[in-house]
Amino acid sequence: MSSYVSNAPRQELGSRRAETVERLFAAGAEELDEVGHEALTIRSVASRAGVSAATAYTYFASKNHLFAELFWRHLAEDADVVAQGATPVERVQDVTRRMAARLAASPALAAAVTPALLSSDADVARLRLRIGGEFLDRFSRALGEHAEPAVLEALVLAFSGALLQAGMGVLTYTDMGERLDAVVAAILEGHA
């Protein structure tokens, strides 16, 4: 199936195609909130959006692809927010808490994203790289120009691991933000 939604800038879509994609995203989010990730189907999203299933499959190879796209859009909504704090530790903690809080505020998406990102879908694999890159960019901006690659990798691995733990129900997304405070401090203060 096409990976065009995840790889092409939205502004390059023709207006009719862009409108269809937006309707599918809105329908996908509504359907996810109403029926949950296990009951949702691409067909039900297509029906809600007023398009054929074939049209929906043109944009989303699977429901996991849809969930990963919805998560990517969710992340992108606050991508430009500047991390707050006087120290690198405080700024990175602000980043991790903000991302965790946004997931806690979207329980249906939070429940869908872990199994989706763990799927073997090729379209999801491309999005996993973009999502990981977004985590890396946020931590890099929070640390400033002297961010070392090993520290950034440790932060991404810690956040991704916490995301998996929350997705498995080992901790809540709210707990994830709080528990990452100590992890971030250990990584950054241990490195200094």
N, C-alpha and C positions, 0 to 999 in steps of 0.2 A: 504494500500500500504506500501511498504517497507520504513523504516526510516533509512536504512542502510547507505545511503550517508551522512546523517547528524550526525550519531553516530559512524561510523567506521572511524578510521584513514585512510587517503587516501593511505598510503603505504601498507595497508593490502589487498587492492584490487588486484586481478590478473591483469597482465599487459593489457590484452584485455579489461577487465572491466574498468580499470582506464582510458584507452584510450577512451572508449565509454563515460564515465562520462565527461572527459575533452572536447570531441567533443560536447556533449550536453550543457555543460556550455558555451562554445564559441558560439554555435548556439543560445542559449537562450539570451546571451548578444547582439549578432548581431540583432536578431529578435526584441528584446525589443527596441533597438535604432532605428530600421527601422519602425516598425509598432506601437509601444507603448504598454503599458500594457493591455489596453482594448481589442485590436485586436489580441494580441498574443494568440496562443493556443499551447498546448503540441504537438499536431499533426504537427503544422507548424514548431516547433522547431525540432521535430524528423526528418521531411523531410529535413530541412536544414542540420542537422547533418548526414544524410544518414543512419538513423536507422529506424526501425519500430516504430509505435506509442506504441505498446505493450512494446517494449524495453524501450522507454522513460518513460512510466508509471511505469516501474520497479524501476526507480530511483526517480521519482517525482510524488507524489500523485495528484498534481494539479499545476496550474500555480502559485498560491500563494506560494506553497512549493518551486517552482523554484525561484521565486523572493526573498523569504526569504533566500534561499541558496546563491543566487547571492549577496545579501546584506551581509551575513556572510562572504563570500569570500572577498568582497570589504573591510570590516572591518579588516579582517585578514591580508590584504596586508601591513598594516603599524602598526600592533599590537606591534611590538618591538621597535617602535620609542620612544626615551626617551623625555619626556616632557621638554621643555625649560623654563627657568625663574629662577630668584633668590629667589622668595618667593613661598610658596604653592599656593597663589592666582594666580600668574603669570603662574605657571606650569599647574594648572587646566584650566585656561583660554586658554592656548596653546592647551590643549587636546580638549576642546570643539570647539575652532575655527578650528582646523585641521580636526576634524570629519565633521563639518558643511561645510567646504570648499571642502572636498572630495565629499560630496553629491551635492553641488552646481555644481561641475565639471561633475557630472553624472546625468543630469536631467531626463533621462528616468528611471533610477533605483530609483531615489528619488521619482518620481511620482508613481512608482509601489510599493514601500516598505511599505508605510503607510497602504493602504488597505490590502496588503498581511499580515502584522503583526497583523492586527485587525481581521483576519479571524479565523474561528473556526476549521480549519484544524489541526488535531492532530500532524502532522509532523511540522507544523508551530509553534505550541505551544511549542514543544521541542526546536526549534530554538530560540524562544522568550526568553527562559530561558538562553540559551547560549549567546545571544546578550546582554541581561541585565547583565549577568556575565562579559562579556567583558567590558561593560561600567564601572562596579564596579571595575574591575581590573585596568583599565586605571586611574581612579580617585584615587584609592588606591596607585598606584605607584607614581602618581604625588604628593600626599600628604606625602608620606614617611611612616615610621614605626609607627608613632603616629596617623594614621588615625582612627578616631572614627566611629563606625558603624552608628550612627545617622546622622553624617555629610555626610558620603558616601551615605546613603539612600537619603538624601535631594538632593545631587548632581545628583544621578541617576534619581530621580523623576523630577527634574528640566530639565535635558537634555531630558528625554523621553517626557515630556510635550511640550518642545520646538520642538522636532521632530514631534510630532503630529500636533502642530500649523503650522509648515512649510508644512507638508503633506496635510493639509486642505487648504493651500493657504493663511492663515492669515498673514504670513510673508515669506520672501524668506529664503533660506538656508544661504545666505550671511548675511542677517539681523539677523538670528538666532544666528550665531557666535558672532556678535557684541552685541546683546542684552543679551546674556548669560554672557558677561563680568561683567555686573552690578549685575546679579543674583548670580554668583559665588562669587563675592566680598561680597555681602550681607550675603550669607550663611557662608563664612569662617571668615569674619571679625566680624560678629554678634556672631559667636561661640567663637572666641578668647576673 
